[in-house]
Structure formats: C-alpha cells, structure tokens
Amino acid sequence: MSNQPLICEECGQSEPDVEAMPDPFSTALYPEEPDHRQMPLCPPCAVRRFEDS
C-alpha cells in the first residue's frame, strides 16, 4: 500500500487526513443500497457532500 496521501476528489487538496470512503451524498440519499462509489474526501468535503444531500 502506498504511503502517499490521497487527493480529495472535491477540493483537489492532498491532505494526510483524506480517506477513501463511500460517497456520503448517495449513502445519505439511498442508505438501503449496498454498494456506493468509493471516493477520496477530506473531512470538510465529506461533511459538505453529506449536508448537500
């Protein structure tokens, strides 16, 4: 596994706390769906995508 930080898909920043996670937008809208797209997000962008849903 690479030690390089991921780049946030929303803001383009390469922060050490960027994580690959299920899309917070689709997860909030369709919680019953078992398979959500994985996307690298920093915490502020993850919160923003969740709030936008």
mmCIF entry with sequence, helices, sheets and N, C-alpha, C, O atoms, coordinates in Angstrom:
data_MODEL
# 
_entry.id   MODEL 
# 
_entity.id                         1 
_entity.type                       polymer 
_entity.pdbx_number_of_molecules   1 
# 
_entity_poly.entity_id                      1 
_entity_poly.type                           'polypeptide(L)' 
_entity_poly.nstd_linkage                   no 
_entity_poly.nstd_monomer                   no 
_entity_poly.pdbx_seq_one_letter_code       MSNQPLICEECGQSEPDVEAMPDPFSTALYPEEPDHRQMPLCPPCAVRRFEDS 
_entity_poly.pdbx_seq_one_letter_code_can   MSNQPLICEECGQSEPDVEAMPDPFSTALYPEEPDHRQMPLCPPCAVRRFEDS 
_entity_poly.pdbx_strand_id                 A 
# 
loop_
_entity_poly_seq.entity_id 
_entity_poly_seq.num 
_entity_poly_seq.mon_id 
_entity_poly_seq.hetero 
1 1  MET n 
1 2  SER n 
1 3  ASN n 
1 4  GLN n 
1 5  PRO n 
1 6  LEU n 
1 7  ILE n 
1 8  CYS n 
1 9  GLU n 
1 10 GLU n 
1 11 CYS n 
1 12 GLY n 
1 13 GLN n 
1 14 SER n 
1 15 GLU n 
1 16 PRO n 
1 17 ASP n 
1 18 VAL n 
1 19 GLU n 
1 20 ALA n 
1 21 MET n 
1 22 PRO n 
1 23 ASP n 
1 24 PRO n 
1 25 PHE n 
1 26 SER n 
1 27 THR n 
1 28 ALA n 
1 29 LEU n 
1 30 TYR n 
1 31 PRO n 
1 32 GLU n 
1 33 GLU n 
1 34 PRO n 
1 35 ASP n 
1 36 HIS n 
1 37 ARG n 
1 38 GLN n 
1 39 MET n 
1 40 PRO n 
1 41 LEU n 
1 42 CYS n 
1 43 PRO n 
1 44 PRO n 
1 45 CYS n 
1 46 ALA n 
1 47 VAL n 
1 48 ARG n 
1 49 ARG n 
1 50 PHE n 
1 51 GLU n 
1 52 ASP n 
1 53 SER n 
# 
_struct_asym.id          A 
_struct_asym.entity_id   1 
# 
loop_
_struct_conf.conf_type_id 
_struct_conf.id 
_struct_conf.pdbx_PDB_helix_id 
_struct_conf.beg_label_comp_id 
_struct_conf.beg_label_asym_id 
_struct_conf.beg_label_seq_id 
_struct_conf.pdbx_beg_PDB_ins_code 
_struct_conf.end_label_comp_id 
_struct_conf.end_label_asym_id 
_struct_conf.end_label_seq_id 
_struct_conf.pdbx_end_PDB_ins_code 
_struct_conf.beg_auth_comp_id 
_struct_conf.beg_auth_asym_id 
_struct_conf.beg_auth_seq_id 
_struct_conf.end_auth_comp_id 
_struct_conf.end_auth_asym_id 
_struct_conf.end_auth_seq_id 
_struct_conf.pdbx_PDB_helix_class 
_struct_conf.details 
_struct_conf.pdbx_PDB_helix_length 
HELX_P HELX_P1 AA1 PRO A 24 ? LEU A 29 ? PRO A 24 LEU A 29 1 ? 6  
HELX_P HELX_P2 AA2 PRO A 43 ? ASP A 52 ? PRO A 43 ASP A 52 1 ? 10 
# 
_struct_conf_type.id          HELX_P 
_struct_conf_type.criteria    ? 
_struct_conf_type.reference   ? 
# 
_struct_sheet.id               AA1 
_struct_sheet.type             ? 
_struct_sheet.number_strands   2 
_struct_sheet.details          ? 
# 
_struct_sheet_order.sheet_id     AA1 
_struct_sheet_order.range_id_1   1 
_struct_sheet_order.range_id_2   2 
_struct_sheet_order.offset       ? 
_struct_sheet_order.sense        anti-parallel 
# 
loop_
_struct_sheet_range.sheet_id 
_struct_sheet_range.id 
_struct_sheet_range.beg_label_comp_id 
_struct_sheet_range.beg_label_asym_id 
_struct_sheet_range.beg_label_seq_id 
_struct_sheet_range.pdbx_beg_PDB_ins_code 
_struct_sheet_range.end_label_comp_id 
_struct_sheet_range.end_label_asym_id 
_struct_sheet_range.end_label_seq_id 
_struct_sheet_range.pdbx_end_PDB_ins_code 
_struct_sheet_range.beg_auth_comp_id 
_struct_sheet_range.beg_auth_asym_id 
_struct_sheet_range.beg_auth_seq_id 
_struct_sheet_range.end_auth_comp_id 
_struct_sheet_range.end_auth_asym_id 
_struct_sheet_range.end_auth_seq_id 
AA1 1 GLU A 19 ? PRO A 22 ? GLU A 19 PRO A 22 
AA1 2 GLN A 38 ? LEU A 41 ? GLN A 38 LEU A 41 
# 
loop_
_atom_site.group_PDB 
_atom_site.id 
_atom_site.type_symbol 
_atom_site.label_atom_id 
_atom_site.label_alt_id 
_atom_site.label_comp_id 
_atom_site.label_asym_id 
_atom_site.label_entity_id 
_atom_site.label_seq_id 
_atom_site.pdbx_PDB_ins_code 
_atom_site.Cartn_x 
_atom_site.Cartn_y 
_atom_site.Cartn_z 
_atom_site.occupancy 
_atom_site.B_iso_or_equiv 
_atom_site.pdbx_formal_charge 
_atom_site.auth_seq_id 
_atom_site.auth_comp_id 
_atom_site.auth_asym_id 
_atom_site.auth_atom_id 
_atom_site.pdbx_PDB_model_num 
ATOM 1   N N  . MET A 1 1  ? 0.846   -1.179 0.000  1.00 0.00 ? 1  MET A N  1 
ATOM 2   C CA . MET A 1 1  ? 0.000   0.000  0.000  1.00 0.00 ? 1  MET A CA 1 
ATOM 3   C C  . MET A 1 1  ? 0.892   1.244  0.000  1.00 0.00 ? 1  MET A C  1 
ATOM 4   O O  . MET A 1 1  ? 1.930   1.273  0.661  1.00 0.00 ? 1  MET A O  1 
ATOM 5   N N  . SER A 1 2  ? 0.489   2.243  -0.728 1.00 0.00 ? 2  SER A N  1 
ATOM 6   C CA . SER A 1 2  ? 1.274   3.469  -0.869 1.00 0.00 ? 2  SER A CA 1 
ATOM 7   C C  . SER A 1 2  ? 1.145   4.350  0.374  1.00 0.00 ? 2  SER A C  1 
ATOM 8   O O  . SER A 1 2  ? 0.097   4.398  1.018  1.00 0.00 ? 2  SER A O  1 
ATOM 9   N N  . ASN A 1 3  ? 2.234   5.039  0.690  1.00 0.00 ? 3  ASN A N  1 
ATOM 10  C CA . ASN A 1 3  ? 2.207   5.969  1.812  1.00 0.00 ? 3  ASN A CA 1 
ATOM 11  C C  . ASN A 1 3  ? 1.863   7.382  1.369  1.00 0.00 ? 3  ASN A C  1 
ATOM 12  O O  . ASN A 1 3  ? 1.788   8.284  2.203  1.00 0.00 ? 3  ASN A O  1 
ATOM 13  N N  . GLN A 1 4  ? 1.653   7.595  0.079  1.00 0.00 ? 4  GLN A N  1 
ATOM 14  C CA . GLN A 1 4  ? 1.294   8.919  -0.410 1.00 0.00 ? 4  GLN A CA 1 
ATOM 15  C C  . GLN A 1 4  ? -0.134  9.243  0.009  1.00 0.00 ? 4  GLN A C  1 
ATOM 16  O O  . GLN A 1 4  ? -1.014  8.385  -0.065 1.00 0.00 ? 4  GLN A O  1 
ATOM 17  N N  . PRO A 1 5  ? -0.368  10.484 0.452  1.00 0.00 ? 5  PRO A N  1 
ATOM 18  C CA . PRO A 1 5  ? -1.740  10.844 0.805  1.00 0.00 ? 5  PRO A CA 1 
ATOM 19  C C  . PRO A 1 5  ? -2.631  10.871 -0.434 1.00 0.00 ? 5  PRO A C  1 
ATOM 20  O O  . PRO A 1 5  ? -2.172  11.164 -1.538 1.00 0.00 ? 5  PRO A O  1 
ATOM 21  N N  . LEU A 1 6  ? -3.890  10.565 -0.236 1.00 0.00 ? 6  LEU A N  1 
ATOM 22  C CA . LEU A 1 6  ? -4.866  10.632 -1.320 1.00 0.00 ? 6  LEU A CA 1 
ATOM 23  C C  . LEU A 1 6  ? -5.177  12.085 -1.620 1.00 0.00 ? 6  LEU A C  1 
ATOM 24  O O  . LEU A 1 6  ? -4.930  12.968 -0.799 1.00 0.00 ? 6  LEU A O  1 
ATOM 25  N N  . ILE A 1 7  ? -5.721  12.323 -2.800 1.00 0.00 ? 7  ILE A N  1 
ATOM 26  C CA . ILE A 1 7  ? -6.139  13.676 -3.187 1.00 0.00 ? 7  ILE A CA 1 
ATOM 27  C C  . ILE A 1 7  ? -7.659  13.726 -3.126 1.00 0.00 ? 7  ILE A C  1 
ATOM 28  O O  . ILE A 1 7  ? -8.346  12.889 -3.712 1.00 0.00 ? 7  ILE A O  1 
ATOM 29  N N  . CYS A 1 8  ? -8.172  14.716 -2.409 1.00 0.00 ? 8  CYS A N  1 
ATOM 30  C CA . CYS A 1 8  ? -9.616  14.877 -2.251 1.00 0.00 ? 8  CYS A CA 1 
ATOM 31  C C  . CYS A 1 8  ? -10.256 15.117 -3.616 1.00 0.00 ? 8  CYS A C  1 
ATOM 32  O O  . CYS A 1 8  ? -9.818  15.975 -4.382 1.00 0.00 ? 8  CYS A O  1 
ATOM 33  N N  . GLU A 1 9  ? -11.300 14.340 -3.904 1.00 0.00 ? 9  GLU A N  1 
ATOM 34  C CA . GLU A 1 9  ? -11.988 14.442 -5.196 1.00 0.00 ? 9  GLU A CA 1 
ATOM 35  C C  . GLU A 1 9  ? -12.768 15.744 -5.332 1.00 0.00 ? 9  GLU A C  1 
ATOM 36  O O  . GLU A 1 9  ? -13.003 16.205 -6.449 1.00 0.00 ? 9  GLU A O  1 
ATOM 37  N N  . GLU A 1 10 ? -13.169 16.338 -4.226 1.00 0.00 ? 10 GLU A N  1 
ATOM 38  C CA . GLU A 1 10 ? -13.962 17.568 -4.271 1.00 0.00 ? 10 GLU A CA 1 
ATOM 39  C C  . GLU A 1 10 ? -13.097 18.816 -4.393 1.00 0.00 ? 10 GLU A C  1 
ATOM 40  O O  . GLU A 1 10 ? -13.318 19.635 -5.285 1.00 0.00 ? 10 GLU A O  1 
ATOM 41  N N  . CYS A 1 11 ? -12.108 18.973 -3.501 1.00 0.00 ? 11 CYS A N  1 
ATOM 42  C CA . CYS A 1 11 ? -11.344 20.222 -3.471 1.00 0.00 ? 11 CYS A CA 1 
ATOM 43  C C  . CYS A 1 11 ? -9.957  20.094 -4.093 1.00 0.00 ? 11 CYS A C  1 
ATOM 44  O O  . CYS A 1 11 ? -9.297  21.104 -4.336 1.00 0.00 ? 11 CYS A O  1 
ATOM 45  N N  . GLY A 1 12 ? -9.500  18.858 -4.355 1.00 0.00 ? 12 GLY A N  1 
ATOM 46  C CA . GLY A 1 12 ? -8.211  18.667 -5.000 1.00 0.00 ? 12 GLY A CA 1 
ATOM 47  C C  . GLY A 1 12 ? -7.011  18.763 -4.084 1.00 0.00 ? 12 GLY A C  1 
ATOM 48  O O  . GLY A 1 12 ? -5.873  18.671 -4.543 1.00 0.00 ? 12 GLY A O  1 
ATOM 49  N N  . GLN A 1 13 ? -7.247  18.948 -2.787 1.00 0.00 ? 13 GLN A N  1 
ATOM 50  C CA . GLN A 1 13 ? -6.143  19.047 -1.837 1.00 0.00 ? 13 GLN A CA 1 
ATOM 51  C C  . GLN A 1 13 ? -5.603  17.663 -1.518 1.00 0.00 ? 13 GLN A C  1 
ATOM 52  O O  . GLN A 1 13 ? -6.345  16.680 -1.497 1.00 0.00 ? 13 GLN A O  1 
ATOM 53  N N  . SER A 1 14 ? -4.321  17.602 -1.274 1.00 0.00 ? 14 SER A N  1 
ATOM 54  C CA . SER A 1 14 ? -3.687  16.360 -0.864 1.00 0.00 ? 14 SER A CA 1 
ATOM 55  C C  . SER A 1 14 ? -3.337  16.485 0.607  1.00 0.00 ? 14 SER A C  1 
ATOM 56  O O  . SER A 1 14 ? -2.252  16.946 0.962  1.00 0.00 ? 14 SER A O  1 
ATOM 57  N N  . GLU A 1 15 ? -4.255  16.077 1.450  1.00 0.00 ? 15 GLU A N  1 
ATOM 58  C CA . GLU A 1 15 ? -4.091  16.207 2.896  1.00 0.00 ? 15 GLU A CA 1 
ATOM 59  C C  . GLU A 1 15 ? -3.856  14.829 3.509  1.00 0.00 ? 15 GLU A C  1 
ATOM 60  O O  . GLU A 1 15 ? -4.313  13.825 2.964  1.00 0.00 ? 15 GLU A O  1 
ATOM 61  N N  . PRO A 1 16 ? -3.152  14.774 4.629  1.00 0.00 ? 16 PRO A N  1 
ATOM 62  C CA . PRO A 1 16 ? -2.924  13.471 5.267  1.00 0.00 ? 16 PRO A CA 1 
ATOM 63  C C  . PRO A 1 16 ? -4.201  12.822 5.786  1.00 0.00 ? 16 PRO A C  1 
ATOM 64  O O  . PRO A 1 16 ? -4.238  11.606 5.969  1.00 0.00 ? 16 PRO A O  1 
ATOM 65  N N  . ASP A 1 17 ? -5.257  13.615 6.028  1.00 0.00 ? 17 ASP A N  1 
ATOM 66  C CA . ASP A 1 17 ? -6.498  13.044 6.551  1.00 0.00 ? 17 ASP A CA 1 
ATOM 67  C C  . ASP A 1 17 ? -7.531  12.735 5.468  1.00 0.00 ? 17 ASP A C  1 
ATOM 68  O O  . ASP A 1 17 ? -8.683  12.442 5.790  1.00 0.00 ? 17 ASP A O  1 
ATOM 69  N N  . VAL A 1 18 ? -7.142  12.794 4.184  1.00 0.00 ? 18 VAL A N  1 
ATOM 70  C CA . VAL A 1 18 ? -8.040  12.390 3.099  1.00 0.00 ? 18 VAL A CA 1 
ATOM 71  C C  . VAL A 1 18 ? -8.195  10.870 3.157  1.00 0.00 ? 18 VAL A C  1 
ATOM 72  O O  . VAL A 1 18 ? -7.202  10.146 3.227  1.00 0.00 ? 18 VAL A O  1 
ATOM 73  N N  . GLU A 1 19 ? -9.423  10.396 3.129  1.00 0.00 ? 19 GLU A N  1 
ATOM 74  C CA . GLU A 1 19 ? -9.707  8.968  3.204  1.00 0.00 ? 19 GLU A CA 1 
ATOM 75  C C  . GLU A 1 19 ? -10.625 8.554  2.065  1.00 0.00 ? 19 GLU A C  1 
ATOM 76  O O  . GLU A 1 19 ? -11.466 9.332  1.615  1.00 0.00 ? 19 GLU A O  1 
ATOM 77  N N  . ALA A 1 20 ? -10.453 7.313  1.602  1.00 0.00 ? 20 ALA A N  1 
ATOM 78  C CA . ALA A 1 20 ? -11.396 6.742  0.651  1.00 0.00 ? 20 ALA A CA 1 
ATOM 79  C C  . ALA A 1 20 ? -12.594 6.257  1.450  1.00 0.00 ? 20 ALA A C  1 
ATOM 80  O O  . ALA A 1 20 ? -12.447 5.506  2.415  1.00 0.00 ? 20 ALA A O  1 
ATOM 81  N N  . MET A 1 21 ? -13.776 6.689  1.046  1.00 0.00 ? 21 MET A N  1 
ATOM 82  C CA . MET A 1 21 ? -14.994 6.341  1.777  1.00 0.00 ? 21 MET A CA 1 
ATOM 83  C C  . MET A 1 21 ? -16.151 6.221  0.799  1.00 0.00 ? 21 MET A C  1 
ATOM 84  O O  . MET A 1 21 ? -16.084 6.742  -0.315 1.00 0.00 ? 21 MET A O  1 
ATOM 85  N N  . PRO A 1 22 ? -17.222 5.529  1.215  1.00 0.00 ? 22 PRO A N  1 
ATOM 86  C CA . PRO A 1 22 ? -18.417 5.525  0.366  1.00 0.00 ? 22 PRO A CA 1 
ATOM 87  C C  . PRO A 1 22 ? -18.931 6.951  0.220  1.00 0.00 ? 22 PRO A C  1 
ATOM 88  O O  . PRO A 1 22 ? -18.871 7.739  1.164  1.00 0.00 ? 22 PRO A O  1 
ATOM 89  N N  . ASP A 1 23 ? -19.431 7.274  -0.950 1.00 0.00 ? 23 ASP A N  1 
ATOM 90  C CA . ASP A 1 23 ? -19.934 8.623  -1.237 1.00 0.00 ? 23 ASP A CA 1 
ATOM 91  C C  . ASP A 1 23 ? -20.979 9.037  -0.197 1.00 0.00 ? 23 ASP A C  1 
ATOM 92  O O  . ASP A 1 23 ? -22.051 8.435  -0.134 1.00 0.00 ? 23 ASP A O  1 
ATOM 93  N N  . PRO A 1 24 ? -20.681 10.065 0.626  1.00 0.00 ? 24 PRO A N  1 
ATOM 94  C CA . PRO A 1 24 ? -21.644 10.479 1.652  1.00 0.00 ? 24 PRO A CA 1 
ATOM 95  C C  . PRO A 1 24 ? -22.971 10.963 1.077  1.00 0.00 ? 24 PRO A C  1 
ATOM 96  O O  . PRO A 1 24 ? -24.010 10.830 1.723  1.00 0.00 ? 24 PRO A O  1 
ATOM 97  N N  . PHE A 1 25 ? -22.944 11.522 -0.129 1.00 0.00 ? 25 PHE A N  1 
ATOM 98  C CA . PHE A 1 25 ? -24.165 12.024 -0.770 1.00 0.00 ? 25 PHE A CA 1 
ATOM 99  C C  . PHE A 1 25 ? -25.123 10.866 -1.061 1.00 0.00 ? 25 PHE A C  1 
ATOM 100 O O  . PHE A 1 25 ? -26.273 10.881 -0.622 1.00 0.00 ? 25 PHE A O  1 
ATOM 101 N N  . SER A 1 26 ? -24.643 9.864  -1.802 1.00 0.00 ? 26 SER A N  1 
ATOM 102 C CA . SER A 1 26 ? -25.528 8.743  -2.155 1.00 0.00 ? 26 SER A CA 1 
ATOM 103 C C  . SER A 1 26 ? -25.837 7.871  -0.945 1.00 0.00 ? 26 SER A C  1 
ATOM 104 O O  . SER A 1 26 ? -26.914 7.280  -0.870 1.00 0.00 ? 26 SER A O  1 
ATOM 105 N N  . THR A 1 27 ? -24.903 7.782  0.006  1.00 0.00 ? 27 THR A N  1 
ATOM 106 C CA . THR A 1 27 ? -25.151 6.989  1.211  1.00 0.00 ? 27 THR A CA 1 
ATOM 107 C C  . THR A 1 27 ? -26.301 7.587  2.014  1.00 0.00 ? 27 THR A C  1 
ATOM 108 O O  . THR A 1 27 ? -27.127 6.853  2.556  1.00 0.00 ? 27 THR A O  1 
ATOM 109 N N  . ALA A 1 28 ? -26.359 8.929  2.094  1.00 0.00 ? 28 ALA A N  1 
ATOM 110 C CA . ALA A 1 28 ? -27.437 9.587  2.834  1.00 0.00 ? 28 ALA A CA 1 
ATOM 111 C C  . ALA A 1 28 ? -28.772 9.469  2.102  1.00 0.00 ? 28 ALA A C  1 
ATOM 112 O O  . ALA A 1 28 ? -29.813 9.280  2.730  1.00 0.00 ? 28 ALA A O  1 
ATOM 113 N N  . LEU A 1 29 ? -28.741 9.581  0.770  1.00 0.00 ? 29 LEU A N  1 
ATOM 114 C CA . LEU A 1 29 ? -29.989 9.533  -0.001 1.00 0.00 ? 29 LEU A CA 1 
ATOM 115 C C  . LEU A 1 29 ? -30.525 8.115  -0.164 1.00 0.00 ? 29 LEU A C  1 
ATOM 116 O O  . LEU A 1 29 ? -31.737 7.899  -0.158 1.00 0.00 ? 29 LEU A O  1 
ATOM 117 N N  . TYR A 1 30 ? -29.617 7.150  -0.309 1.00 0.00 ? 30 TYR A N  1 
ATOM 118 C CA . TYR A 1 30 ? -30.026 5.759  -0.578 1.00 0.00 ? 30 TYR A CA 1 
ATOM 119 C C  . TYR A 1 30 ? -29.350 4.811  0.404  1.00 0.00 ? 30 TYR A C  1 
ATOM 120 O O  . TYR A 1 30 ? -28.531 3.988  -0.004 1.00 0.00 ? 30 TYR A O  1 
ATOM 121 N N  . PRO A 1 31 ? -29.679 4.910  1.703  1.00 0.00 ? 31 PRO A N  1 
ATOM 122 C CA . PRO A 1 31 ? -28.995 4.075  2.699  1.00 0.00 ? 31 PRO A CA 1 
ATOM 123 C C  . PRO A 1 31 ? -29.223 2.579  2.502  1.00 0.00 ? 31 PRO A C  1 
ATOM 124 O O  . PRO A 1 31 ? -28.434 1.764  2.980  1.00 0.00 ? 31 PRO A O  1 
ATOM 125 N N  . GLU A 1 32 ? -30.304 2.210  1.799  1.00 0.00 ? 32 GLU A N  1 
ATOM 126 C CA . GLU A 1 32 ? -30.591 0.791  1.593  1.00 0.00 ? 32 GLU A CA 1 
ATOM 127 C C  . GLU A 1 32 ? -29.712 0.160  0.512  1.00 0.00 ? 32 GLU A C  1 
ATOM 128 O O  . GLU A 1 32 ? -29.603 -1.063 0.433  1.00 0.00 ? 32 GLU A O  1 
ATOM 129 N N  . GLU A 1 33 ? -29.088 0.994  -0.316 1.00 0.00 ? 33 GLU A N  1 
ATOM 130 C CA . GLU A 1 33 ? -28.216 0.467  -1.370 1.00 0.00 ? 33 GLU A CA 1 
ATOM 131 C C  . GLU A 1 33 ? -26.940 -0.103 -0.745 1.00 0.00 ? 33 GLU A C  1 
ATOM 132 O O  . GLU A 1 33 ? -26.308 0.552  0.084  1.00 0.00 ? 33 GLU A O  1 
ATOM 133 N N  . PRO A 1 34 ? -26.560 -1.322 -1.141 1.00 0.00 ? 34 PRO A N  1 
ATOM 134 C CA . PRO A 1 34 ? -25.383 -1.937 -0.522 1.00 0.00 ? 34 PRO A CA 1 
ATOM 135 C C  . PRO A 1 34 ? -24.047 -1.467 -1.103 1.00 0.00 ? 34 PRO A C  1 
ATOM 136 O O  . PRO A 1 34 ? -23.011 -1.615 -0.455 1.00 0.00 ? 34 PRO A O  1 
ATOM 137 N N  . ASP A 1 35 ? -24.058 -0.910 -2.302 1.00 0.00 ? 35 ASP A N  1 
ATOM 138 C CA . ASP A 1 35 ? -22.792 -0.620 -2.975 1.00 0.00 ? 35 ASP A CA 1 
ATOM 139 C C  . ASP A 1 35 ? -22.729 0.841  -3.406 1.00 0.00 ? 35 ASP A C  1 
ATOM 140 O O  . ASP A 1 35 ? -23.361 1.237  -4.385 1.00 0.00 ? 35 ASP A O  1 
ATOM 141 N N  . HIS A 1 36 ? -21.961 1.636  -2.667 1.00 0.00 ? 36 HIS A N  1 
ATOM 142 C CA . HIS A 1 36 ? -21.791 3.044  -3.000 1.00 0.00 ? 36 HIS A CA 1 
ATOM 143 C C  . HIS A 1 36 ? -20.387 3.261  -3.558 1.00 0.00 ? 36 HIS A C  1 
ATOM 144 O O  . HIS A 1 36 ? -19.440 2.571  -3.178 1.00 0.00 ? 36 HIS A O  1 
ATOM 145 N N  . ARG A 1 37 ? -20.269 4.219  -4.455 1.00 0.00 ? 37 ARG A N  1 
ATOM 146 C CA . ARG A 1 37 ? -18.975 4.535  -5.061 1.00 0.00 ? 37 ARG A CA 1 
ATOM 147 C C  . ARG A 1 37 ? -17.995 5.004  -3.995 1.00 0.00 ? 37 ARG A C  1 
ATOM 148 O O  . ARG A 1 37 ? -18.326 5.860  -3.176 1.00 0.00 ? 37 ARG A O  1 
ATOM 149 N N  . GLN A 1 38 ? -16.793 4.445  -4.006 1.00 0.00 ? 38 GLN A N  1 
ATOM 150 C CA . GLN A 1 38 ? -15.736 4.888  -3.098 1.00 0.00 ? 38 GLN A CA 1 
ATOM 151 C C  . GLN A 1 38 ? -15.103 6.148  -3.676 1.00 0.00 ? 38 GLN A C  1 
ATOM 152 O O  . GLN A 1 38 ? -14.806 6.207  -4.869 1.00 0.00 ? 38 GLN A O  1 
ATOM 153 N N  . MET A 1 39 ? -14.898 7.148  -2.836 1.00 0.00 ? 39 MET A N  1 
ATOM 154 C CA . MET A 1 39 ? -14.257 8.373  -3.300 1.00 0.00 ? 39 MET A CA 1 
ATOM 155 C C  . MET A 1 39 ? -13.369 8.932  -2.203 1.00 0.00 ? 39 MET A C  1 
ATOM 156 O O  . MET A 1 39 ? -13.721 8.875  -1.024 1.00 0.00 ? 39 MET A O  1 
ATOM 157 N N  . PRO A 1 40 ? -12.218 9.471  -2.585 1.00 0.00 ? 40 PRO A N  1 
ATOM 158 C CA . PRO A 1 40 ? -11.335 10.079 -1.589 1.00 0.00 ? 40 PRO A CA 1 
ATOM 159 C C  . PRO A 1 40 ? -11.827 11.475 -1.230 1.00 0.00 ? 40 PRO A C  1 
ATOM 160 O O  . PRO A 1 40 ? -12.018 12.319 -2.105 1.00 0.00 ? 40 PRO A O  1 
ATOM 161 N N  . LEU A 1 41 ? -12.029 11.710 0.062  1.00 0.00 ? 41 LEU A N  1 
ATOM 162 C CA . LEU A 1 41 ? -12.525 13.002 0.529  1.00 0.00 ? 41 LEU A CA 1 
ATOM 163 C C  . LEU A 1 41 ? -11.794 13.417 1.803  1.00 0.00 ? 41 LEU A C  1 
ATOM 164 O O  . LEU A 1 41 ? -11.441 12.582 2.634  1.00 0.00 ? 41 LEU A O  1 
ATOM 165 N N  . CYS A 1 42 ? -11.574 14.735 1.939  1.00 0.00 ? 42 CYS A N  1 
ATOM 166 C CA . CYS A 1 42 ? -11.082 15.264 3.203  1.00 0.00 ? 42 CYS A CA 1 
ATOM 167 C C  . CYS A 1 42 ? -12.306 15.453 4.100  1.00 0.00 ? 42 CYS A C  1 
ATOM 168 O O  . CYS A 1 42 ? -13.421 15.541 3.586  1.00 0.00 ? 42 CYS A O  1 
ATOM 169 N N  . PRO A 1 43 ? -12.135 15.517 5.417  1.00 0.00 ? 43 PRO A N  1 
ATOM 170 C CA . PRO A 1 43 ? -13.295 15.642 6.312  1.00 0.00 ? 43 PRO A CA 1 
ATOM 171 C C  . PRO A 1 43 ? -14.235 16.805 5.983  1.00 0.00 ? 43 PRO A C  1 
ATOM 172 O O  . PRO A 1 43 ? -15.448 16.596 5.989  1.00 0.00 ? 43 PRO A O  1 
ATOM 173 N N  . PRO A 1 44 ? -13.740 18.032 5.694  1.00 0.00 ? 44 PRO A N  1 
ATOM 174 C CA . PRO A 1 44 ? -14.692 19.114 5.385  1.00 0.00 ? 44 PRO A CA 1 
ATOM 175 C C  . PRO A 1 44 ? -15.528 18.834 4.127  1.00 0.00 ? 44 PRO A C  1 
ATOM 176 O O  . PRO A 1 44 ? -16.718 19.149 4.093  1.00 0.00 ? 44 PRO A O  1 
ATOM 177 N N  . CYS A 1 45 ? -14.920 18.253 3.110  1.00 0.00 ? 45 CYS A N  1 
ATOM 178 C CA . CYS A 1 45 ? -15.674 17.956 1.879  1.00 0.00 ? 45 CYS A CA 1 
ATOM 179 C C  . CYS A 1 45 ? -16.647 16.802 2.104  1.00 0.00 ? 45 CYS A C  1 
ATOM 180 O O  . CYS A 1 45 ? -17.730 16.791 1.518  1.00 0.00 ? 45 CYS A O  1 
ATOM 181 N N  . ALA A 1 46 ? -16.286 15.841 2.933  1.00 0.00 ? 46 ALA A N  1 
ATOM 182 C CA . ALA A 1 46 ? -17.202 14.741 3.247  1.00 0.00 ? 46 ALA A CA 1 
ATOM 183 C C  . ALA A 1 46 ? -18.441 15.287 3.946  1.00 0.00 ? 46 ALA A C  1 
ATOM 184 O O  . ALA A 1 46 ? -19.562 14.892 3.626  1.00 0.00 ? 46 ALA A O  1 
ATOM 185 N N  . VAL A 1 47 ? -18.243 16.192 4.895  1.00 0.00 ? 47 VAL A N  1 
ATOM 186 C CA . VAL A 1 47 ? -19.374 16.803 5.603  1.00 0.00 ? 47 VAL A CA 1 
ATOM 187 C C  . VAL A 1 47 ? -20.223 17.616 4.624  1.00 0.00 ? 47 VAL A C  1 
ATOM 188 O O  . VAL A 1 47 ? -21.451 17.561 4.677  1.00 0.00 ? 47 VAL A O  1 
ATOM 189 N N  . ARG A 1 48 ? -19.580 18.364 3.741  1.00 0.00 ? 48 ARG A N  1 
ATOM 190 C CA . ARG A 1 48 ? -20.311 19.188 2.768  1.00 0.00 ? 48 ARG A CA 1 
ATOM 191 C C  . ARG A 1 48 ? -21.149 18.320 1.838  1.00 0.00 ? 48 ARG A C  1 
ATOM 192 O O  . ARG A 1 48 ? -22.300 18.656 1.560  1.00 0.00 ? 48 ARG A O  1 
ATOM 193 N N  . ARG A 1 49 ? -20.592 17.205 1.350  1.00 0.00 ? 49 ARG A N  1 
ATOM 194 C CA . ARG A 1 49 ? -21.372 16.323 0.463  1.00 0.00 ? 49 ARG A CA 1 
ATOM 195 C C  . ARG A 1 49 ? -22.552 15.729 1.206  1.00 0.00 ? 49 ARG A C  1 
ATOM 196 O O  . ARG A 1 49 ? -23.641 15.607 0.644  1.00 0.00 ? 49 ARG A O  1 
ATOM 197 N N  . PHE A 1 50 ? -22.350 15.354 2.474  1.00 0.00 ? 50 PHE A N  1 
ATOM 198 C CA . PHE A 1 50 ? -23.448 14.805 3.259  1.00 0.00 ? 50 PHE A CA 1 
ATOM 199 C C  . PHE A 1 50 ? -24.533 15.862 3.454  1.00 0.00 ? 50 PHE A C  1 
ATOM 200 O O  . PHE A 1 50 ? -25.719 15.573 3.297  1.00 0.00 ? 50 PHE A O  1 
ATOM 201 N N  . GLU A 1 51 ? -24.130 17.082 3.795  1.00 0.00 ? 51 GLU A N  1 
ATOM 202 C CA . GLU A 1 51 ? -25.111 18.147 4.018  1.00 0.00 ? 51 GLU A CA 1 
ATOM 203 C C  . GLU A 1 51 ? -25.842 18.528 2.741  1.00 0.00 ? 51 GLU A C  1 
ATOM 204 O O  . GLU A 1 51 ? -27.006 18.923 2.796  1.00 0.00 ? 51 GLU A O  1 
ATOM 205 N N  . ASP A 1 52 ? -25.180 18.417 1.585  1.00 0.00 ? 52 ASP A N  1 
ATOM 206 C CA . ASP A 1 52 ? -25.812 18.737 0.307  1.00 0.00 ? 52 ASP A CA 1 
ATOM 207 C C  . ASP A 1 52 ? -26.888 17.724 -0.065 1.00 0.00 ? 52 ASP A C  1 
ATOM 208 O O  . ASP A 1 52 ? -27.773 18.019 -0.869 1.00 0.00 ? 52 ASP A O  1 
ATOM 209 N N  . SER A 1 53 ? -26.813 16.540 0.513  1.00 0.00 ? 53 SER A N  1 
ATOM 210 C CA . SER A 1 53 ? -27.819 15.511 0.201  1.00 0.00 ? 53 SER A CA 1 
ATOM 211 C C  . SER A 1 53 ? -29.083 15.864 0.921  1.00 0.00 ? 53 SER A C  1 
ATOM 212 O O  . SER A 1 53 ? -30.076 15.144 0.814  1.00 0.00 ? 53 SER A O  1 
# 
